[in-house]
Amino acid sequence: MMKKTVQHSIDLTKIDGDGAFPCPKCAVVISPEDETEEVYKIVDTKVSNNQLVELTIICSNCKTKMKLTGFQHTIES
């Protein structure tokens, strides 16, 4: 039997402030300003017309996968 990985979807247009949000499983704060990859790692990117559309990250603390969307709105702002 295969273990199914639950993937959370997070719409960045619904996040106030600087874009930081808690991991849905362990609540560690994930910030777009953190470039160290100590808190999370980028595992996949989806680009359309040279614009970032979707980013898949994994929490380094609990290994939860998250799909981040809403980049077009944040780029335009």
N, CA, C and O atoms as CSV, one atom per row, in Angstrom:
chain,resi,resn,atom,element,x,y,z
A,1,MET,N,N,0.842,-1.179,0.000
A,1,MET,CA,C,0.000,0.000,0.000
A,1,MET,C,C,0.891,1.248,0.000
A,1,MET,O,O,1.815,1.352,0.807
A,2,MET,N,N,0.614,2.188,-0.902
A,2,MET,CA,C,1.407,3.403,-1.005
A,2,MET,C,C,0.896,4.456,-0.029
A,2,MET,O,O,-0.307,4.591,0.195
A,3,LYS,N,N,1.831,5.188,0.539
A,3,LYS,CA,C,1.478,6.270,1.448
A,3,LYS,C,C,1.189,7.525,0.621
A,3,LYS,O,O,2.029,7.957,-0.168
A,4,LYS,N,N,0.005,8.106,0.800
A,4,LYS,CA,C,-0.374,9.289,0.041
A,4,LYS,C,C,0.087,10.544,0.783
A,4,LYS,O,O,-0.174,10.702,1.975
A,5,THR,N,N,0.770,11.426,0.067
A,5,THR,CA,C,1.244,12.667,0.659
A,5,THR,C,C,0.158,13.730,0.533
A,5,THR,O,O,-0.339,14.005,-0.560
A,6,VAL,N,N,-0.196,14.315,1.658
A,6,VAL,CA,C,-1.174,15.400,1.646
A,6,VAL,C,C,-0.439,16.683,1.282
A,6,VAL,O,O,0.590,17.014,1.872
A,7,GLN,N,N,-0.977,17.394,0.311
A,7,GLN,CA,C,-0.350,18.637,-0.116
A,7,GLN,C,C,-1.314,19.778,0.145
A,7,GLN,O,O,-2.449,19.755,-0.330
A,8,HIS,N,N,-0.877,20.763,0.887
A,8,HIS,CA,C,-1.703,21.919,1.212
A,8,HIS,C,C,-1.527,22.978,0.136
A,8,HIS,O,O,-0.438,23.144,-0.413
A,9,SER,N,N,-2.608,23.695,-0.163
A,9,SER,CA,C,-2.561,24.775,-1.133
A,9,SER,C,C,-2.731,26.096,-0.396
A,9,SER,O,O,-3.662,26.260,0.391
A,10,ILE,N,N,-1.826,27.036,-0.656
A,10,ILE,CA,C,-1.848,28.325,0.013
A,10,ILE,C,C,-1.872,29.421,-1.044
A,10,ILE,O,O,-0.975,29.516,-1.881
A,11,ASP,N,N,-2.922,30.254,-0.991
A,11,ASP,CA,C,-3.087,31.363,-1.918
A,11,ASP,C,C,-2.455,32.600,-1.288
A,11,ASP,O,O,-2.949,33.110,-0.283
A,12,LEU,N,N,-1.367,33.079,-1.878
A,12,LEU,CA,C,-0.638,34.213,-1.314
A,12,LEU,C,C,-1.447,35.510,-1.338
A,12,LEU,O,O,-1.138,36.443,-0.596
A,13,THR,N,N,-2.469,35.578,-2.176
A,13,THR,CA,C,-3.293,36.792,-2.213
A,13,THR,C,C,-4.147,36.921,-0.959
A,13,THR,O,O,-4.682,37.996,-0.689
A,14,LYS,N,N,-4.283,35.849,-0.192
A,14,LYS,CA,C,-5.094,35.871,1.025
A,14,LYS,C,C,-4.262,36.081,2.290
A,14,LYS,O,O,-4.788,36.019,3.401
A,15,ILE,N,N,-2.958,36.331,2.117
A,15,ILE,CA,C,-2.058,36.529,3.257
A,15,ILE,C,C,-1.754,38.017,3.392
A,15,ILE,O,O,-1.314,38.660,2.439
A,16,ASP,N,N,-1.993,38.554,4.579
A,16,ASP,CA,C,-1.689,39.961,4.850
A,16,ASP,C,C,-0.232,40.107,5.286
A,16,ASP,O,O,0.416,39.136,5.677
A,17,GLY,N,N,0.264,41.327,5.210
A,17,GLY,CA,C,1.610,41.611,5.703
A,17,GLY,C,C,2.689,41.299,4.696
A,17,GLY,O,O,2.521,41.527,3.498
A,18,ASP,N,N,3.805,40.772,5.188
A,18,ASP,CA,C,4.980,40.545,4.342
A,18,ASP,C,C,4.967,39.213,3.600
A,18,ASP,O,O,5.939,38.882,2.921
A,19,GLY,N,N,3.896,38.448,3.714
A,19,GLY,CA,C,3.787,37.179,3.008
A,19,GLY,C,C,4.180,35.970,3.827
A,19,GLY,O,O,4.124,34.846,3.327
A,20,ALA,N,N,4.578,36.170,5.079
A,20,ALA,CA,C,4.938,35.044,5.946
A,20,ALA,C,C,3.664,34.333,6.404
A,20,ALA,O,O,2.629,34.966,6.611
A,21,PHE,N,N,3.752,33.020,6.557
A,21,PHE,CA,C,2.602,32.222,6.986
A,21,PHE,C,C,3.096,31.004,7.760
A,21,PHE,O,O,4.230,30.565,7.567
A,22,PRO,N,N,2.249,30.454,8.637
A,22,PRO,CA,C,2.656,29.263,9.386
A,22,PRO,C,C,2.452,27.996,8.563
A,22,PRO,O,O,1.528,27.908,7.754
A,23,CYS,N,N,3.308,27.037,8.774
A,23,CYS,CA,C,3.124,25.722,8.169
A,23,CYS,C,C,1.804,25.166,8.685
A,23,CYS,O,O,1.553,25.223,9.889
A,24,PRO,N,N,0.946,24.626,7.809
A,24,PRO,CA,C,-0.352,24.110,8.254
A,24,PRO,C,C,-0.267,22.929,9.213
A,24,PRO,O,O,-1.245,22.619,9.894
A,25,LYS,N,N,0.884,22.266,9.278
A,25,LYS,CA,C,1.008,21.105,10.163
A,25,LYS,C,C,1.743,21.430,11.466
A,25,LYS,O,O,1.247,21.117,12.548
A,26,CYS,N,N,2.922,22.056,11.370
A,26,CYS,CA,C,3.740,22.262,12.576
A,26,CYS,C,C,3.799,23.715,13.035
A,26,CYS,O,O,4.344,24.000,14.101
A,27,ALA,N,N,3.248,24.636,12.250
A,27,ALA,CA,C,3.133,26.064,12.580
A,27,ALA,C,C,4.448,26.838,12.575
A,27,ALA,O,O,4.479,27.975,13.045
A,28,VAL,N,N,5.537,26.261,12.059
A,28,VAL,CA,C,6.771,27.025,11.918
A,28,VAL,C,C,6.501,28.125,10.886
A,28,VAL,O,O,5.820,27.883,9.889
A,29,VAL,N,N,7.027,29.326,11.117
A,29,VAL,CA,C,6.754,30.458,10.228
A,29,VAL,C,C,7.622,30.351,8.978
A,29,VAL,O,O,8.846,30.236,9.054
A,30,ILE,N,N,6.954,30.391,7.830
A,30,ILE,CA,C,7.626,30.338,6.533
A,30,ILE,C,C,7.549,31.733,5.936
A,30,ILE,O,O,6.461,32.267,5.719
A,31,SER,N,N,8.702,32.317,5.674
A,31,SER,CA,C,8.771,33.688,5.179
A,31,SER,C,C,9.405,33.724,3.793
A,31,SER,O,O,10.394,33.033,3.547
A,32,PRO,N,N,8.843,34.525,2.885
A,32,PRO,CA,C,9.450,34.656,1.562
A,32,PRO,C,C,10.808,35.356,1.615
A,32,PRO,O,O,11.590,35.275,0.667
A,33,GLU,N,N,11.084,36.038,2.718
A,33,GLU,CA,C,12.368,36.719,2.884
A,33,GLU,C,C,13.494,35.753,3.237
A,33,GLU,O,O,14.666,36.091,3.072
A,34,ASP,N,N,13.158,34.553,3.721
A,34,ASP,CA,C,14.150,33.561,4.127
A,34,ASP,C,C,14.696,32.850,2.894
A,34,ASP,O,O,13.977,32.100,2.234
A,35,GLU,N,N,15.958,33.084,2.590
A,35,GLU,CA,C,16.589,32.463,1.423
A,35,GLU,C,C,17.594,31.384,1.822
A,35,GLU,O,O,18.348,30.898,0.979
A,36,THR,N,N,17.608,31.006,3.099
A,36,THR,CA,C,18.600,30.056,3.591
A,36,THR,C,C,18.225,28.603,3.335
A,36,THR,O,O,19.096,27.735,3.362
A,37,GLU,N,N,16.953,28.319,3.087
A,37,GLU,CA,C,16.423,26.966,2.937
A,37,GLU,C,C,16.557,26.164,4.227
A,37,GLU,O,O,16.585,24.934,4.183
A,38,GLU,N,N,16.642,26.836,5.374
A,38,GLU,CA,C,16.656,26.135,6.652
A,38,GLU,C,C,15.240,25.780,7.093
A,38,GLU,O,O,15.032,24.740,7.718
A,39,VAL,N,N,14.261,26.633,6.776
A,39,VAL,CA,C,12.878,26.413,7.204
A,39,VAL,C,C,12.086,25.658,6.143
A,39,VAL,O,O,11.230,24.839,6.477
A,40,TYR,N,N,12.358,25.921,4.885
A,40,TYR,CA,C,11.658,25.241,3.789
A,40,TYR,C,C,12.589,25.088,2.593
A,40,TYR,O,O,13.595,25.788,2.473
A,41,LYS,N,N,12.232,24.159,1.714
A,41,LYS,CA,C,12.984,23.959,0.479
A,41,LYS,C,C,12.022,24.018,-0.700
A,41,LYS,O,O,10.904,23.508,-0.623
A,42,ILE,N,N,12.453,24.634,-1.778
A,42,ILE,CA,C,11.666,24.681,-3.008
A,42,ILE,C,C,11.879,23.367,-3.739
A,42,ILE,O,O,13.015,22.972,-4.003
A,43,VAL,N,N,10.758,22.674,-4.073
A,43,VAL,CA,C,10.886,21.387,-4.750
A,43,VAL,C,C,10.377,21.435,-6.194
A,43,VAL,O,O,10.711,20.561,-6.993
A,44,ASP,N,N,9.568,22.453,-6.537
A,44,ASP,CA,C,9.069,22.547,-7.909
A,44,ASP,C,C,8.583,23.964,-8.189
A,44,ASP,O,O,8.072,24.640,-7.296
A,45,THR,N,N,8.744,24.406,-9.422
A,45,THR,CA,C,8.225,25.705,-9.842
A,45,THR,C,C,7.445,25.531,-11.129
A,45,THR,O,O,7.782,24.690,-11.962
A,46,LYS,N,N,6.401,26.327,-11.287
A,46,LYS,CA,C,5.634,26.320,-12.521
A,46,LYS,C,C,5.617,27.752,-13.054
A,46,LYS,O,O,5.182,28.674,-12.365
A,47,VAL,N,N,6.095,27.928,-14.292
A,47,VAL,CA,C,6.204,29.235,-14.914
A,47,VAL,C,C,5.348,29.257,-16.174
A,47,VAL,O,O,5.323,28.292,-16.938
A,48,SER,N,N,4.643,30.378,-16.384
A,48,SER,CA,C,3.842,30.562,-17.587
A,48,SER,C,C,4.086,31.970,-18.105
A,48,SER,O,O,3.943,32.942,-17.363
A,49,ASN,N,N,4.451,32.082,-19.369
A,49,ASN,CA,C,4.752,33.380,-19.987
A,49,ASN,C,C,5.795,34.161,-19.186
A,49,ASN,O,O,5.633,35.357,-18.943
A,50,ASN,N,N,6.852,33.484,-18.785
A,50,ASN,CA,C,7.949,34.065,-18.008
A,50,ASN,C,C,7.532,34.615,-16.655
A,50,ASN,O,O,8.253,35.432,-16.082
A,51,GLN,N,N,6.383,34.190,-16.123
A,51,GLN,CA,C,5.941,34.609,-14.795
A,51,GLN,C,C,5.733,33.378,-13.919
A,51,GLN,O,O,5.206,32.358,-14.363
A,52,LEU,N,N,6.159,33.499,-12.666
A,52,LEU,CA,C,5.963,32.426,-11.711
A,52,LEU,C,C,4.480,32.275,-11.414
A,52,LEU,O,O,3.820,33.236,-11.020
A,53,VAL,N,N,3.956,31.073,-11.601
A,53,VAL,CA,C,2.542,30.810,-11.399
A,53,VAL,C,C,2.314,30.002,-10.131
A,53,VAL,O,O,1.349,30.232,-9.402
A,54,GLU,N,N,3.204,29.058,-9.875
A,54,GLU,CA,C,3.028,28.142,-8.754
A,54,GLU,C,C,4.391,27.702,-8.232
A,54,GLU,O,O,5.331,27.497,-9.001
A,55,LEU,N,N,4.481,27.562,-6.918
A,55,LEU,CA,C,5.708,27.133,-6.280
A,55,LEU,C,C,5.358,26.031,-5.296
A,55,LEU,O,O,4.459,26.199,-4.472
A,56,THR,N,N,6.051,24.914,-5.371
A,56,THR,CA,C,5.836,23.841,-4.409
A,56,THR,C,C,7.036,23.827,-3.473
A,56,THR,O,O,8.186,23.759,-3.908
A,57,ILE,N,N,6.741,23.892,-2.174
A,57,ILE,CA,C,7.788,23.885,-1.169
A,57,ILE,C,C,7.525,22.757,-0.181
A,57,ILE,O,O,6.420,22.221,-0.107
A,58,ILE,N,N,8.554,22.409,0.574
A,58,ILE,CA,C,8.405,21.403,1.619
A,58,ILE,C,C,8.987,21.981,2.910
A,58,ILE,O,O,10.082,22.543,2.916
A,59,CYS,N,N,8.248,21.834,3.982
A,59,CYS,CA,C,8.681,22.307,5.296
A,59,CYS,C,C,9.848,21.441,5.763
A,59,CYS,O,O,9.744,20.214,5.778
A,60,SER,N,N,10.940,22.064,6.139
A,60,SER,CA,C,12.110,21.314,6.609
A,60,SER,C,C,11.868,20.686,7.977
A,60,SER,O,O,12.518,19.704,8.336
A,61,ASN,N,N,10.948,21.242,8.730
A,61,ASN,CA,C,10.672,20.756,10.078
A,61,ASN,C,C,9.838,19.472,10.074
A,61,ASN,O,O,10.205,18.487,10.715
A,62,CYS,N,N,8.698,19.485,9.338
A,62,CYS,CA,C,7.777,18.337,9.397
A,62,CYS,C,C,7.575,17.639,8.051
A,62,CYS,O,O,6.835,16.658,7.972
A,63,LYS,N,N,8.224,18.131,6.995
A,63,LYS,CA,C,8.175,17.542,5.644
A,63,LYS,C,C,6.803,17.673,4.968
A,63,LYS,O,O,6.490,16.894,4.068
A,64,THR,N,N,5.985,18.641,5.386
A,64,THR,CA,C,4.692,18.881,4.741
A,64,THR,C,C,4.918,19.617,3.429
A,64,THR,O,O,5.660,20.598,3.377
A,65,LYS,N,N,4.264,19.132,2.355
A,65,LYS,CA,C,4.346,19.795,1.058
A,65,LYS,C,C,3.257,20.849,0.960
A,65,LYS,O,O,2.123,20.624,1.382
A,66,MET,N,N,3.612,22.013,0.392
A,66,MET,CA,C,2.662,23.099,0.200
A,66,MET,C,C,2.791,23.646,-1.209
A,66,MET,O,O,3.892,23.845,-1.722
A,67,LYS,N,N,1.641,23.884,-1.822
A,67,LYS,CA,C,1.608,24.476,-3.154
A,67,LYS,C,C,1.204,25.936,-2.979
A,67,LYS,O,O,0.105,26.227,-2.506
A,68,LEU,N,N,2.094,26.857,-3.362
A,68,LEU,CA,C,1.830,28.282,-3.230
A,68,LEU,C,C,1.348,28.832,-4.561
A,68,LEU,O,O,1.965,28.599,-5.600
A,69,THR,N,N,0.235,29.567,-4.520
A,69,THR,CA,C,-0.321,30.189,-5.713
A,69,THR,C,C,-0.581,31.665,-5.428
A,69,THR,O,O,-0.427,32.116,-4.293
A,70,GLY,N,N,-0.976,32.419,-6.456
A,70,GLY,CA,C,-1.308,33.823,-6.283
A,70,GLY,C,C,-0.145,34.760,-6.552
A,70,GLY,O,O,-0.155,35.905,-6.101
A,71,PHE,N,N,0.855,34.289,-7.278
A,71,PHE,CA,C,2.039,35.111,-7.541
A,71,PHE,C,C,1.770,36.272,-8.479
A,71,PHE,O,O,2.382,37.329,-8.327
A,72,GLN,N,N,0.875,36.112,-9.444
A,72,GLN,CA,C,0.608,37.182,-10.393
A,72,GLN,C,C,0.117,38.424,-9.670
A,72,GLN,O,O,0.527,39.539,-9.995
A,73,HIS,N,N,-0.757,38.239,-8.693
A,73,HIS,CA,C,-1.292,39.367,-7.940
A,73,HIS,C,C,-0.209,40.047,-7.122
A,73,HIS,O,O,-0.176,41.275,-7.049
A,74,THR,N,N,0.680,39.277,-6.505
A,74,THR,CA,C,1.717,39.849,-5.666
A,74,THR,C,C,2.772,40.575,-6.518
A,74,THR,O,O,3.355,41.561,-6.066
A,75,ILE,N,N,3.017,40.102,-7.727
A,75,ILE,CA,C,3.984,40.749,-8.617
A,75,ILE,C,C,3.434,42.091,-9.086
A,75,ILE,O,O,4.172,43.073,-9.168
A,76,GLU,N,N,2.145,42.134,-9.392
A,76,GLU,CA,C,1.530,43.360,-9.884
A,76,GLU,C,C,1.400,44.418,-8.810
A,76,GLU,O,O,1.369,45.609,-9.122
A,77,SER,N,N,1.322,44.011,-7.546
A,77,SER,CA,C,1.132,44.978,-6.437
A,77,SER,C,C,2.358,45.792,-6.157
A,77,SER,O,O,2.347,46.636,-5.261
